[in-house]
Structures are given as structure tokens and as C-alpha cells.
Amino acid sequence: MRETWLDRLLGLWERPEDPVQPVTFSVELGSCHPHVAFDAIFQFSWQGDDQATLWAARLKITEWAGQITAKYSVTQAGNAELEINTRNANGVRVQLAVSPQARVAAEAILEIDRQAALERLKQQAELERIRYLRESVYSRPDVARSFWLYHHPDRPEELLTIRFEEIAEKFGDVGESRFLVIAKLIGDFLGRLEDGDRRYLLGQLGQLFSSYDRTDLAERLEAP
């Protein structure tokens, strides 16, 4: 009997599809710390026997998951695993594990980071203290005397032997801010001008102050 088009269509319809098979593979996924990794086990379903396509899918899954775990420390394995499984919509599931060696390494790195941050804070506080002493204490003899006496109340006679004026002069030279240098330059420049030129320049400066909504400064320029 000759095969009809209906027979051919029924044959296509009745042809069994490729079976669905579970796929499981293990890889290492990087963490936020160099050379410290998660141990990951991926599970998903795959239909077909094209090994090249399957291998490409595994690479893509691994790359995508690695972008997520790279934000986490291995001490945060639960959070990283939850984000991967929550964001994935293709039925891929992952289980993250951490070896004892990786956990010890990550904890050591975190402790080093904490100690470094604490040291930076200490250094910053010390620099702020030095800047305060330089700009607000030792550059002003009267304040420096009071500061010294406050910290040495049992040795007032030594006040006569410390040359606070010389200290202030040295600190003034070293600690002079750039704004103060500019102010002195402007003052020196104005002092060398003729009266007419000085009034003109001060008038222009007053307009500049007013343009920045500082009419109070402009009025002080006009004060006798």
C-alpha cells in the first residue's frame, strides 16, 4: 500500500521526542577575595544529546553565577546561593559549599582588612590632632601658653623658659594655608596701588561679592 501524506504526518507526530535527562556538574566559583573560591554543584534538566551545546550551556551558567558570587565572601555562602537560585528562571539550581581552608583564608583576610581600616582611622585622627595643634594652638602664643599650662599645671615656672613666640613663628610659616597666602598677596597688591586704582578694584570686588549673594561682604568693602 502506498504511504499517504496522512501516514507521513502521523509518523512525525508519533516520533518520540529526545528524553529529558538530569545534568549535574561541579565547579569552583570565585569570591570577592582573590584565590578564595566557593565549591558549587549545579543541577538542571537537559533535553537532547548535543554535547557541544550542553557544554556551552554549562559555561554560560558558570559564568553568570560567577558574576554573582564575585560580590560575596565565602563567609556569606548562604546569601550568594539564595541570590543565584532566586534570580535564575531556567530551572537551574545551585548548592554552594565552602572548604575549611577557604573559610579560614577568608576570615584571615577580613581580619586584616579590619585592622587596616582601624589603623587608617587612627592615623587620620592623629593627623587631625596634629593639624589642630599646628593651626590653632602652636601658631598662637597666648593659646599655646594656656594649652601647655593646662597639661602641666604643676610646672608653671617653665612657662618663662619656653619661647612660644618663636614656636608660633615657625608654625605660622609651615602651617600657613593657601587661602591665607592668597589673602596676603591681594593685600600687598592693594597696598601698592594708587587711591583711584584701589577704589576701582575694590568696587569690582564688591560687585563680585554681590554676584555670589554676599552683599554683606560688599558693604564691608565700602565701610570707611
C-alpha positions in Angstrom: 0.0 0.0 0.0 1.3 3.4 -0.9 2.1 5.7 2.0 -0.2 8.8 2.0 0.6 12.3 3.3 -1.6 11.4 6.4 0.6 8.4 7.2 3.7 10.6 7.0 2.2 13.2 9.3 1.1 10.6 11.8 4.6 9.2 11.7 6.1 12.6 12.6 3.5 13.1 15.3 4.2 9.7 16.9 8.0 10.0 16.7 9.3 10.1 20.3 11.0 13.2 21.5 14.5 13.3 22.9 14.5 12.2 26.5 14.9 14.7 29.3 17.9 13.9 31.5 19.2 15.5 34.7 22.6 17.1 34.5 24.8 17.7 37.5 28.3 19.2 37.4 30.7 20.8 39.9 32.9 23.9 39.5 34.7 26.4 41.6 33.2 29.9 41.7 35.3 32.9 42.7 34.5 35.1 45.7 35.3 38.7 46.4 38.7 37.6 47.7 41.3 36.6 45.2 42.2 32.8 45.3 39.4 32.0 47.7 36.5 30.2 46.0 33.1 28.5 46.5 32.6 24.9 45.7 29.4 24.8 43.6 27.2 22.0 42.4 24.8 22.8 39.6 21.7 20.7 38.7 19.3 21.2 35.8 17.3 19.3 33.2 18.6 18.9 29.6 16.8 17.6 26.6 18.9 16.3 23.6 22.2 14.6 23.1 24.2 17.5 21.6 27.2 17.6 23.8 28.7 20.7 22.3 25.5 22.7 23.1 25.4 21.2 26.6 29.0 22.2 27.2 28.2 25.8 26.0 25.2 25.9 28.3 27.4 24.8 31.3 29.9 27.5 30.5 27.2 30.2 30.3 25.6 29.1 33.6 29.0 29.0 35.3 30.0 32.5 34.0 26.6 34.0 35.1 26.8 32.5 38.6 30.4 33.6 39.0 29.4 37.2 38.4 27.1 36.9 41.4 29.5 35.1 43.8 32.3 37.6 43.0 30.3 40.1 45.1 30.4 37.8 48.2 32.9 36.5 50.7 32.8 32.7 51.2 31.6 33.5 54.7 28.3 34.6 53.0 27.7 31.4 51.1 24.0 31.3 52.0 23.3 34.7 50.7 25.2 34.0 47.4 23.3 30.7 46.9 20.0 32.4 47.6 20.6 35.2 45.1 21.6 32.7 42.3 18.6 30.4 42.8 16.2 33.4 43.2 17.4 35.3 40.1 17.6 32.2 37.8 14.4 31.4 35.9 15.6 28.4 33.8 15.3 25.7 36.4 19.0 25.7 37.3 19.7 25.1 41.0 23.0 25.5 42.8 24.4 24.4 46.1 27.4 26.3 47.4 29.8 24.8 49.9 32.9 26.2 51.4 36.0 24.2 52.4 37.5 24.8 55.9 40.7 26.1 54.2 38.7 28.7 52.2 36.8 29.8 55.3 40.0 30.2 57.3 41.6 32.2 54.5 38.5 34.5 54.1 38.3 35.1 57.9 42.0 36.0 57.9 41.6 38.4 55.0 38.6 40.1 56.7 40.6 40.5 59.9 43.5 42.1 58.0 41.0 44.4 56.3 39.5 45.4 59.7 42.9 46.0 61.2 44.0 48.1 58.2 40.8 50.2 58.4 41.3 50.7 62.1 44.9 51.8 61.5 43.7 54.2 58.9 41.2 55.7 61.3 43.9 56.1 64.0 46.3 57.8 61.5 43.5 60.1 60.3 42.7 61.1 63.9 46.4 61.7 64.6 46.7 63.9 61.6 43.7 65.8 62.6 45.2 66.4 66.1 48.5 67.5 64.6 46.7 69.9 62.2 44.7 71.3 65.1 47.8 71.8 67.3 49.6 73.4 64.4 46.9 75.8 63.2 45.0 76.6 66.4 47.5 76.2 69.2 51.2 76.5 68.5 50.7 79.2 65.9 49.2 81.4 68.6 51.5 82.1 71.6 48.7 83.0 74.0 46.8 79.9 73.2 49.9 77.8 73.3 50.8 79.0 76.8 47.3 78.2 78.1 47.4 74.8 76.4 50.8 74.0 77.9 49.8 75.2 81.4 46.5 73.2 81.2 48.5 70.0 80.6 51.3 70.9 83.0 49.6 72.7 86.0 52.4 71.6 88.4 55.2 73.3 86.4 54.1 76.9 85.8 57.7 78.2 86.2 58.7 76.6 82.9 56.4 79.0 81.0 59.2 81.5 81.3 61.7 79.3 79.6 59.6 78.2 76.5 59.9 80.6 73.6 56.3 80.4 72.4 56.7 83.4 70.0 59.5 81.6 68.1 57.4 78.4 68.0 54.4 80.4 66.7 56.6 82.0 64.0 57.8 78.6 62.9 54.4 77.0 62.8 53.0 80.1 61.1 55.5 79.7 58.3 54.8 76.0 58.0 51.1 75.8 58.6 50.1 78.8 56.6 47.1 77.9 54.4 46.9 78.7 50.7 43.9 80.9 51.3 46.0 83.0 53.8 48.8 83.2 51.3 46.4 84.5 48.6 44.9 87.0 51.1 48.3 88.3 51.8 49.2 88.6 48.1 46.0 90.6 47.5 46.7 92.8 50.5 50.2 93.5 49.3 48.9 94.2 45.8 46.2 96.7 47.0 48.7 98.4 49.3 50.9 99.3 46.3 48.1 100.8 44.2 47.2 104.5 43.8 44.0 105.6 45.6 42.0 105.7 42.4 43.1 102.3 41.2 42.5 100.8 44.6 38.9 102.2 44.8 38.2 100.9 41.3 39.5 97.4 42.1 37.6 97.3 45.4 34.4 98.3 43.5 34.9 95.4 41.1 35.5 93.1 44.1 32.2 94.4 45.7 30.3 93.5 42.5 31.8 90.1 42.5 30.7 89.5 46.1 27.2 90.7 45.3 27.0 88.3 42.3 27.5 85.5 44.8 24.8 86.8 47.1 27.4 88.1 49.6 26.2 91.7 49.8 27.4 91.8 53.4 31.0 91.5 52.2 30.4 94.1 49.6 29.1 96.5 52.2 32.1 95.9 54.4 34.3 96.9 51.5 32.5 100.2 51.3 32.8 100.9 55.0 35.3 103.6 55.9 
